[in-house]
Amino acid sequence: GTTSVVVHSIPSTPAASNGGPYCPGATILLSTPPVSGAAYAWTGPNGFTASLQNPTRVNATAANAGTYSVTVTVNGCTSPAGTTNVAINAPATPTISANGPTTFCAGGSVTLTSSSATGNQWRLNGSAIIGATNTTYNATASGSYTVVVITNGCASAASTATNVTVNPKPNATINAATSISAGGSNFAFVGDAGAGATYAWTITNGTITSGTGTRSLGYTAGSSGATLLNITVVASTGCSDTKSASIVIFPGITSLTPSIGRAAGGTNVTIAGSGFQSGVSVTFGGIAATNVVRVNASTITATTPAHAAGPATVTVTNPDNITLSGSLFTYVAQQFDANGDGVITSSDIFYLVNYLFLGGPAPRGSAGMMSGDANGDGKINSSDIFYTVNYLFLHGPRPASVPAPVSAQSAGGPISGSVTLGKPIRKGHHYTIPVIVAASPGSAAPQSLSLRVTFSGDPVSNAVIHHADGIQTRFELSPPAANTLSYLVTFAGLTQGIVAEIELDTSSGANVSVDVDPALTLLSNRAGTRSATLEAGTLQVSGTKIEAAEPRAPRKVNN
């Protein structure tokens, strides 16, 4: 008998390959060429087996790396094993170190350092931080920080997390007014920084009045410039914040002296108020004043500019551009009007004489007290009487509180001389005391004179002053008053020598002292320097005998 024996050939060794190298977590792709009718058998590291021609292995780890083998079986015959080496690129897991505390206040930071010199990618709360690929990272925000290392395109496992805590700072922003009056009081406050917080206030150019150590502060401002508030708030976490607030002190006007002046300007005004800074400027009705002087934080002097008649707002502007428009200054076309009747007549002369020499009421025109200032020197005195006499009787400049230009023709040169009480002359029960005027060498003789003669001792009756014989006058006034004589005269020309006589009635046997008030003695020739020297002493009048006492030292009187 016969039998047929078939001997199959052994398949060739299959070629094995993979798509590596791979990163951890990738899918390993194994492959071998197809063989007709073949069965495939794969083996590999970590217990891997597969019967597919091209098997896969998911979630690759370092343990999956190594040699993979494959055989094919055809007709029961198995080929030798073909192999392929699978590489898994797995960078070492990095660690993180910090250069300081990981808990700090807002605005602070901590530097984190990776154990890997290259390939770092920092993450916050699991998300990659864009651009954070250096070995170190400066952490300024709260959260969980990790780092992975990427080598040949493969990322390591994430490092152990480092937690950073950033505590917020308290808000020390000061809530306060932006401006305040000089010496004014107000409050400032900050937000609540929570339990255990502390509040430390300081002030510059002002005074703390309440609230030290609390959220709310009471204070008073300084005199000018700005009041500066400072506070440091420390929360219970130790975090702090410091802020400042500058509160501008605005100027204030309380009064103007005087508050009325000529429309032509030139009135010297004292502005009282507060908060005036160095370099302050002043306007009247929008027109800049001249000669502005800051005396102190509460006083300014200035000269008014020309302005139309009527009220003008006074504005004070500090160099910090804080402006206050305050009191009204009234411009008048004619300031001088002593008796307030609206016209300049001899009545104004008598009114000033009554005020200056007899204790009468003060000038009462629209400019108030300054209504009596005829010559514009800022004073009310006998010079204003002569200025008005000069205007009414000698064609001089109009009284308007502005000094008129003095020409060589009208001035007649400066006046300097003496007023002397001469030797008394007896006529029965009457005595006549000469008033002698002498011009100093090189000085013009006077054209006008005022005297105030006083009597002390027993009461005096029937005392009068007359101009001397041969003296021609344009104006003469000698109002009567008890124990006082006031004498005002303008001569027809320049005059000296015996110009007047004081007449006393001593029939009652009075004991009387006669004196001349040096403060109200005036020599004048319309303009120029005016001065007089009293050379005679007090005269003693006793019954029917009158003698001159010892002379006083000469006293010079400037008017």
C-alpha positions as CSV (number, residue, x, y, z in Angstrom):
1,G,0.0,0.0,0.0
2,T,1.1,3.7,-0.5
3,T,0.5,6.9,1.2
4,S,1.1,10.5,0.0
5,V,3.2,12.6,2.4
6,V,3.1,16.5,2.1
7,V,5.8,18.4,3.7
8,H,5.0,22.2,3.9
9,S,7.8,24.7,4.0
10,I,8.4,26.9,7.0
11,P,7.3,30.5,6.4
12,S,10.0,33.1,6.2
13,T,10.8,35.2,9.3
14,P,8.3,38.1,9.2
15,A,9.5,41.7,9.3
16,A,8.4,43.5,12.5
17,S,8.2,47.3,12.9
18,N,6.6,50.1,15.1
19,G,5.9,53.8,14.8
20,G,8.1,54.9,17.7
21,P,9.7,56.3,19.5
22,Y,6.8,57.2,21.7
23,C,5.9,59.5,24.5
24,P,4.3,58.3,27.7
25,G,0.6,57.9,27.2
26,A,0.9,57.4,23.5
27,T,-0.5,54.4,21.5
28,I,2.1,51.9,20.3
29,L,1.6,50.9,16.7
30,L,3.1,47.4,15.7
31,S,3.0,46.0,12.2
32,T,4.2,43.2,10.0
33,P,3.6,42.5,6.2
34,P,0.6,40.2,5.4
35,V,1.2,36.5,4.7
36,S,-1.6,34.6,2.9
37,G,-3.4,32.1,5.1
38,A,-1.1,33.0,8.1
39,A,-1.9,33.3,11.7
40,Y,0.0,36.0,13.7
41,A,1.3,35.8,17.2
42,W,2.8,38.9,18.9
43,T,4.6,39.0,22.3
44,G,6.2,41.9,24.1
45,P,7.3,43.5,27.4
46,N,5.0,43.6,30.4
47,G,3.0,40.5,29.3
48,F,1.9,41.8,26.0
49,T,0.4,39.4,23.5
50,A,-1.7,39.9,20.3
51,S,-2.9,37.8,17.4
52,L,-3.5,40.6,15.0
53,Q,-1.3,41.4,12.0
54,N,-0.9,45.0,13.2
55,P,-1.8,45.3,16.9
56,T,-1.8,48.5,19.0
57,R,-1.0,49.2,22.7
58,V,-2.6,52.3,24.3
59,N,-1.4,54.5,27.2
60,A,2.2,53.7,26.8
61,T,4.4,53.8,29.8
62,A,8.1,53.3,30.3
63,A,7.3,49.7,31.3
64,N,6.0,49.1,27.7
65,A,9.3,49.8,26.2
66,G,11.5,47.0,24.8
67,T,11.5,44.2,22.1
68,Y,8.3,43.0,20.5
69,S,8.3,39.7,18.6
70,V,6.0,38.3,15.9
71,T,5.6,34.9,14.2
72,V,3.4,33.7,11.4
73,T,2.0,30.2,11.1
74,V,1.0,28.8,7.7
75,N,-0.3,25.2,7.2
76,G,0.7,24.5,10.8
77,C,4.2,25.6,10.2
78,T,5.5,28.5,12.3
79,S,8.1,30.9,11.1
80,P,11.0,32.1,13.1
81,A,10.2,35.3,15.2
82,G,10.7,38.7,13.7
83,T,11.4,41.5,16.3
84,T,11.2,45.3,16.6
85,N,12.4,47.6,19.5
86,V,9.9,50.0,21.0
87,A,11.4,53.2,22.6
88,I,9.4,55.3,25.2
89,N,10.9,58.7,25.8
90,A,9.9,59.5,29.5
91,P,11.6,62.6,31.1
92,A,12.2,62.4,34.8
93,T,9.5,64.0,37.0
94,P,10.9,67.4,38.2
95,T,10.7,68.9,41.6
96,I,10.0,72.5,42.7
97,S,11.9,74.6,45.4
98,A,10.9,78.1,46.6
99,N,13.3,80.9,47.7
100,G,11.0,82.2,50.4
101,P,7.6,82.0,52.1
102,T,4.8,81.0,49.7
103,T,2.3,83.1,51.7
104,F,2.8,86.9,51.3
105,C,0.9,90.2,50.7
106,A,-0.3,91.5,47.4
107,G,2.5,93.1,45.6
108,G,5.0,90.5,46.8
109,S,6.2,87.4,45.1
110,V,8.1,84.1,45.5
111,T,10.6,82.6,43.0
112,L,9.9,78.9,42.2
113,T,12.8,76.8,40.7
114,S,12.6,73.6,38.7
115,S,15.0,70.7,39.3
116,S,15.4,70.5,35.5
117,A,17.7,72.9,33.7
118,T,15.8,72.7,30.4
119,G,12.5,71.9,28.9
120,N,10.3,73.3,31.7
121,Q,6.7,74.3,31.3
122,W,5.1,75.9,34.4
123,R,1.5,75.4,35.2
124,L,-1.0,77.2,37.5
125,N,-4.0,75.1,38.7
126,G,-3.2,72.5,35.9
127,S,-3.1,75.0,33.0
128,A,0.1,75.9,31.2
129,I,1.3,79.5,31.9
130,I,2.0,81.0,28.5
131,G,5.7,81.8,28.1
132,A,6.7,80.3,31.5
133,T,9.4,78.0,30.2
134,N,12.5,79.1,32.2
135,T,14.0,77.2,35.1
136,T,12.6,79.7,37.5
137,Y,9.1,81.3,37.7
138,N,8.2,84.4,39.8
139,A,4.8,83.6,41.3
140,T,2.7,86.6,42.2
141,A,-0.8,85.1,42.3
142,S,-2.5,82.6,44.5
143,G,-2.9,79.0,43.3
144,S,-1.3,75.5,42.8
145,Y,2.0,75.6,40.8
146,T,3.4,72.6,39.0
147,V,6.1,72.1,36.3
148,V,6.6,69.4,33.7
149,V,9.7,68.8,31.6
150,I,9.5,68.3,27.9
151,T,12.3,66.3,26.2
152,N,12.2,65.3,22.5
153,G,8.6,66.4,22.4
154,C,7.7,64.3,25.4
155,A,6.4,65.7,28.7
156,S,7.3,64.3,32.1
157,A,4.8,63.7,34.8
158,A,3.8,66.9,36.6
159,S,5.8,67.8,39.7
160,T,4.4,67.8,43.2
161,A,2.3,71.0,43.5
162,T,3.5,74.0,45.4
163,N,0.7,76.1,46.8
164,V,1.1,79.9,46.9
165,T,-1.2,82.2,49.0
166,V,-1.4,85.9,48.3
167,N,-3.2,88.0,50.9
168,P,-4.8,91.2,49.7
169,K,-3.7,94.6,51.0
170,P,-6.2,96.8,52.8
171,N,-7.4,99.8,50.8
172,A,-6.0,103.0,52.4
173,T,-7.5,105.4,49.9
174,I,-8.5,108.5,51.8
175,N,-12.0,109.9,51.3
176,A,-11.8,113.6,52.0
177,A,-12.9,117.0,50.5
178,T,-10.6,118.3,47.8
179,S,-10.5,121.8,49.3
180,I,-11.1,123.6,52.6
181,S,-11.1,127.1,54.0
182,A,-8.1,128.3,56.0
183,G,-8.4,127.0,59.6
184,G,-11.6,125.1,58.6
185,S,-12.6,121.8,60.1
186,N,-13.7,118.6,58.4
187,F,-13.5,114.8,58.4
188,A,-11.7,112.1,56.4
189,F,-12.1,108.4,56.4
190,V,-10.9,105.1,54.8
191,G,-12.5,101.7,54.1
192,D,-12.9,99.0,56.8
193,A,-9.9,96.7,56.8
194,G,-11.6,94.1,58.9
195,A,-11.2,92.9,62.5
196,G,-7.8,93.5,64.0
197,A,-6.7,96.2,61.6
198,T,-4.8,99.3,62.7
199,Y,-5.0,102.9,61.4
200,A,-2.2,105.4,61.8
201,W,-2.9,109.0,60.7
202,T,-0.5,111.9,60.3
203,I,-1.1,115.5,59.1
204,T,1.0,118.3,57.7
205,N,-0.1,121.9,57.8
206,G,-3.0,121.2,60.0
207,T,-4.1,119.7,63.3
208,I,-5.8,116.3,64.1
209,T,-8.8,117.0,66.4
210,S,-10.2,113.5,66.7
211,G,-10.2,109.9,65.4
212,T,-6.5,109.0,65.9
213,G,-6.2,105.2,65.5
214,T,-9.6,104.9,63.8
215,R,-11.0,104.8,60.3
216,S,-12.5,108.3,60.6
217,L,-10.3,111.4,61.3
218,G,-11.3,114.9,62.4
219,Y,-8.9,117.7,61.5
220,T,-8.5,121.5,61.0
221,A,-6.6,123.0,58.1
222,G,-3.6,125.2,58.2
223,S,-3.5,128.9,57.2
224,S,-2.6,128.6,53.5
225,G,-1.3,126.2,50.8
226,A,-2.6,122.7,51.3
227,T,-3.2,120.3,54.2
228,L,-1.7,116.9,53.7
229,L,-3.2,113.8,55.3
230,N,-1.4,110.5,55.4
231,I,-2.5,107.1,56.7
232,T,-1.1,103.6,57.0
233,V,-3.6,100.8,57.4
234,V,-2.3,97.3,58.6
235,A,-4.7,94.4,58.3
236,S,-4.7,91.4,60.7
237,T,-2.7,89.4,58.1
238,G,0.1,92.0,58.4
239,C,-0.5,93.4,55.0
240,S,-0.5,97.2,54.9
241,D,-1.2,100.1,52.6
242,T,-0.2,103.8,52.8
243,K,-2.0,106.6,51.1
244,S,-2.0,110.4,51.1
245,A,-4.5,113.1,50.3
246,S,-3.7,116.8,49.6
247,I,-6.5,119.2,50.5
248,V,-6.1,122.6,49.0
249,I,-6.7,125.5,51.3
250,F,-8.7,128.0,49.2
251,P,-8.5,131.8,49.9
252,G,-11.3,133.6,51.7
253,I,-12.1,137.3,51.8
254,T,-13.7,138.8,54.9
255,S,-13.3,142.5,54.4
256,L,-12.0,145.3,52.2
257,T,-10.6,148.5,53.8
258,P,-11.6,150.8,52.3
259,S,-14.4,149.2,50.2
260,I,-15.0,152.3,48.1
261,G,-12.6,154.3,45.9
262,R,-12.4,156.5,42.8
263,A,-13.1,155.1,39.4
264,A,-9.6,156.5,38.3
265,G,-8.1,153.8,40.6
266,G,-5.1,154.3,42.9
267,T,-6.9,153.4,46.1
268,N,-4.7,151.4,48.5
269,V,-6.9,148.6,49.8
270,T,-6.2,146.1,52.6
271,I,-7.9,142.7,51.9
272,A,-8.5,140.7,55.1
273,G,-9.3,137.0,54.8
274,S,-7.5,133.7,54.9
275,G,-5.5,131.2,52.9
276,F,-3.5,133.7,51.0
277,Q,-0.3,132.2,49.5
278,S,2.9,133.8,48.4
279,G,2.6,135.0,44.8
280,V,-1.1,135.6,45.2
281,S,-2.8,137.9,42.5
282,V,-5.8,140.2,42.9
283,T,-8.2,141.6,40.4
284,F,-10.9,144.2,40.7
285,G,-13.8,143.6,38.3
286,G,-11.4,141.4,36.2
287,I,-8.7,144.0,36.0
288,A,-5.4,143.2,37.7
289,A,-4.5,145.3,40.8
290,T,-1.0,146.8,41.2
291,N,1.4,146.8,44.1
292,V,-0.1,143.5,45.4
293,V,1.7,142.5,48.6
294,R,1.0,139.4,50.7
295,V,1.6,140.6,54.2
296,N,0.7,137.2,55.7
297,A,-1.8,134.4,55.1
298,S,-4.7,136.6,56.2
299,T,-3.7,140.1,54.8
300,I,-3.1,141.4,51.3
301,T,-2.5,145.0,50.3
302,A,-3.2,146.2,46.7
303,T,-3.8,149.3,44.7
304,T,-7.0,149.4,42.7
305,P,-6.9,149.7,38.9
306,A,-9.1,152.2,37.0
307,H,-12.6,150.9,36.6
308,A,-16.0,152.2,35.6
309,A,-18.1,153.6,38.4
310,G,-20.2,150.9,40.2
311,P,-19.5,147.6,42.0
312,A,-16.6,145.4,41.1
313,T,-16.0,141.9,42.3
314,V,-12.6,141.3,44.0
315,T,-11.0,138.1,43.0
316,V,-8.0,136.5,44.8
317,T,-6.1,133.8,42.9
318,N,-3.4,131.7,44.6
319,P,-0.4,130.3,42.6
320,D,-2.1,126.8,42.7
321,N,-4.9,128.4,40.6
322,I,-7.5,128.1,43.4
323,T,-9.6,131.3,43.0
324,L,-12.1,133.0,45.2
325,S,-14.3,135.8,44.1
326,G,-15.4,137.6,47.2
327,S,-16.4,141.0,48.4
328,L,-17.5,143.9,46.2
329,F,-15.4,147.0,45.9
330,T,-17.5,150.1,44.9
331,Y,-16.0,152.5,42.4
332,V,-17.3,156.1,42.6
333,A,-16.7,158.9,40.2
334,Q,-16.2,161.4,43.1
335,Q,-15.0,160.1,46.4
336,F,-14.5,163.3,48.4
337,D,-17.7,164.4,50.0
338,A,-17.2,165.1,53.7
339,N,-20.7,166.0,54.7
340,G,-22.4,163.6,52.3
341,D,-24.6,166.1,50.5
342,G,-23.3,165.1,47.0
343,V,-21.5,168.4,46.2
344,I,-18.1,170.0,47.2
345,T,-18.7,173.3,48.9
346,S,-17.4,175.2,51.9
347,S,-19.8,173.2,53.9
348,D,-17.3,170.3,53.6
349,I,-14.6,172.5,55.0
350,F,-16.7,173.3,58.1
351,Y,-17.6,169.7,58.4
352,L,-13.9,168.6,58.4
353,V,-13.0,171.4,60.9
354,N,-15.9,170.3,63.1
355,Y,-14.6,166.7,62.9
356,L,-10.9,167.4,63.3
357,F,-10.9,170.1,65.9
358,L,-14.3,170.1,67.7
359,G,-15.1,166.4,68.0
360,G,-17.8,166.4,65.4
361,P,-19.0,163.4,63.4
362,A,-16.7,161.5,61.0
363,P,-17.0,162.0,57.2
364,R,-20.1,160.3,55.9
365,G,-20.1,160.5,52.1
366,S,-20.6,157.4,50.0
367,A,-17.0,156.3,50.6
368,G,-17.5,156.4,54.4
369,M,-14.5,157.6,56.4
370,M,-12.4,158.1,53.2
371,S,-15.0,160.7,52.0
372,G,-12.9,163.2,54.0
373,D,-9.6,162.3,52.2
374,A,-9.4,165.2,49.7
375,N,-5.7,164.9,48.9
376,G,-5.5,161.1,48.6
377,D,-2.9,160.5,51.2
378,G,-5.0,157.9,53.0
379,K,-5.4,160.1,56.1
380,I,-8.0,162.6,57.2
381,N,-6.3,165.6,58.7
382,S,-6.0,169.4,58.3
383,S,-4.2,168.9,54.9
384,D,-7.5,167.9,53.5
385,I,-9.0,171.1,54.7
386,F,-6.4,173.2,52.8
387,Y,-6.7,171.0,49.8
388,T,-10.4,171.8,49.7
389,V,-9.8,175.5,50.3
390,N,-7.2,175.5,47.6
391,Y,-9.9,174.0,45.2
392,L,-12.7,176.2,46.2
393,F,-10.9,179.6,46.6
394,L,-7.6,179.3,44.8
395,H,-8.5,177.3,41.6
396,G,-6.6,174.2,42.8
397,P,-7.2,170.6,41.7
398,R,-10.5,169.0,42.5
399,P,-10.6,166.9,45.7
400,A,-11.0,163.4,44.5
401,S,-8.6,161.3,46.7
402,V,-6.0,161.4,44.0
403,P,-3.1,163.7,44.4
404,A,-2.9,166.3,41.6
405,P,0.3,166.8,39.7
406,V,2.3,169.7,41.3
407,S,3.8,172.1,38.8
408,A,6.6,174.6,39.5
409,Q,4.2,177.5,38.9
410,S,1.7,176.3,41.6
411,A,4.0,174.7,44.1
412,G,6.0,177.7,45.1
413,G,8.8,175.4,46.5
414,P,8.9,173.5,49.8
415,I,7.7,175.1,53.0
416,S,9.8,175.0,56.2
417,G,9.6,177.5,59.0
418,S,8.5,178.3,62.5
419,V,5.4,179.3,64.4
420,T,6.0,181.4,67.5
421,L,3.8,182.9,70.2
422,G,5.0,186.4,70.7
423,K,5.1,188.6,73.8
424,P,1.5,189.3,75.1
425,I,0.2,192.9,74.8
426,R,-2.2,194.2,77.4
427,K,-5.2,196.3,76.5
428,G,-7.2,196.9,79.6
429,H,-8.6,193.5,80.6
430,H,-7.7,192.0,77.2
431,Y,-4.5,190.5,76.2
432,T,-3.3,190.0,72.6
433,I,-0.8,187.3,71.9
434,P,0.9,187.6,68.5
435,V,1.3,184.5,66.3
436,I,4.5,184.9,64.4
437,V,5.4,182.8,61.3
438,A,8.9,182.8,59.8
439,A,10.1,181.0,56.8
440,S,13.4,179.1,57.0
441,P,16.3,180.4,54.8
442,G,15.8,179.2,51.3
443,S,12.1,178.3,51.9
444,A,9.1,180.0,50.5
445,A,6.8,181.8,52.8
446,P,3.5,180.1,53.5
447,Q,0.1,180.8,51.8
448,S,-2.0,179.2,54.4
449,L,-2.0,178.3,58.1
450,S,-3.9,176.2,60.6
451,L,-3.6,176.4,64.4
452,R,-5.2,174.7,67.4
453,V,-4.7,176.8,70.5
454,T,-5.6,175.2,73.8
455,F,-6.2,176.7,77.2
456,S,-5.7,175.1,80.6
457,G,-6.3,176.3,84.1
458,D,-9.4,178.4,84.8
459,P,-12.1,178.5,82.1
460,V,-11.5,181.0,79.3
461,S,-14.3,183.2,77.8
462,N,-14.3,185.5,74.8
463,A,-11.1,184.0,73.4
464,V,-10.8,184.6,69.6
465,I,-8.1,184.6,66.9
466,H,-7.9,187.4,64.4
467,H,-5.6,187.9,61.4
468,A,-3.1,190.6,62.0
469,D,-3.5,194.1,60.7
470,G,-2.4,194.4,57.1
471,I,-2.8,190.7,56.4
472,Q,-5.1,190.0,53.4
473,T,-6.9,186.6,53.5
474,R,-8.9,184.7,51.0
475,F,-10.5,182.4,53.6
476,E,-10.6,182.6,57.4
477,L,-12.3,180.4,59.9
478,S,-12.2,180.5,63.7
479,P,-15.1,178.4,65.2
480,P,-15.6,178.9,68.9
481,A,-15.2,176.1,71.4
482,A,-14.6,175.8,75.2
483,N,-10.9,176.0,76.1
484,T,-9.9,175.5,72.5
485,L,-9.5,177.8,69.4
486,S,-9.2,176.4,65.9
487,Y,-7.9,178.8,63.3
488,L,-7.8,178.2,59.6
489,V,-6.7,180.8,57.1
490,T,-5.5,181.1,53.5
491,F,-3.6,184.3,52.7
492,A,-3.9,186.4,49.6
493,G,-0.2,185.9,49.0
494,L,2.9,184.4,50.6
495,T,3.0,185.7,54.1
496,Q,5.2,185.7,57.2
497,G,5.8,187.8,60.3
498,I,2.8,188.4,62.7
499,V,0.0,186.8,60.8
500,A,-2.6,186.4,63.6
501,E,-3.4,187.5,67.2
502,I,-4.9,185.5,70.0
503,E,-7.2,187.7,72.1
504,L,-8.1,186.8,75.8
505,D,-10.5,188.5,78.2
506,T,-8.9,188.3,81.7
507,S,-11.4,190.6,83.5
508,S,-12.5,187.6,85.7
509,G,-8.9,187.2,87.0
510,A,-8.4,183.8,85.5
511,N,-5.2,181.8,85.7
512,V,-4.7,180.4,82.3
513,S,-2.0,178.5,80.3
514,V,-2.0,179.0,76.5
515,D,-0.5,176.4,74.2
516,V,-0.4,175.5,70.5
517,D,-1.1,171.9,69.6
518,P,1.9,170.9,67.4
519,A,0.0,168.0,65.8
520,L,-2.4,170.4,64.1
521,T,-0.1,173.2,63.1
522,L,0.2,173.5,59.3
523,L,2.1,175.8,57.0
524,S,1.2,175.5,53.3
525,N,1.7,177.0,49.9
526,R,-0.7,174.7,48.1
527,A,1.9,171.9,47.6
528,G,5.4,170.8,48.4
529,T,7.1,169.8,51.6
530,R,5.4,171.2,54.7
531,S,6.9,171.6,58.1
532,A,6.8,173.9,61.1
533,T,8.7,174.3,64.3
534,L,7.1,175.5,67.6
535,E,9.6,177.7,69.3
536,A,7.5,179.4,72.0
537,G,6.6,177.7,75.2
538,T,3.3,177.8,77.1
539,L,2.2,181.3,78.1
540,Q,0.9,181.9,81.6
541,V,-1.9,184.4,82.0
542,S,-2.6,185.3,85.7
543,G,-5.2,187.9,86.5
544,T,-4.0,191.2,85.0
545,K,-0.5,190.0,84.4
546,I,0.7,187.7,81.6
547,E,4.2,186.3,81.2
548,A,5.9,183.8,78.9
549,A,7.1,180.7,80.6
550,E,10.4,179.1,79.9
551,P,10.5,178.0,76.2
552,R,10.3,174.4,75.3
553,A,12.8,172.7,73.1
554,P,11.8,173.3,69.5
555,R,9.4,170.6,68.1
556,K,9.2,169.9,64.4
557,V,5.9,169.0,63.0
558,N,5.5,167.4,59.6
559,N,2.2,167.5,57.9
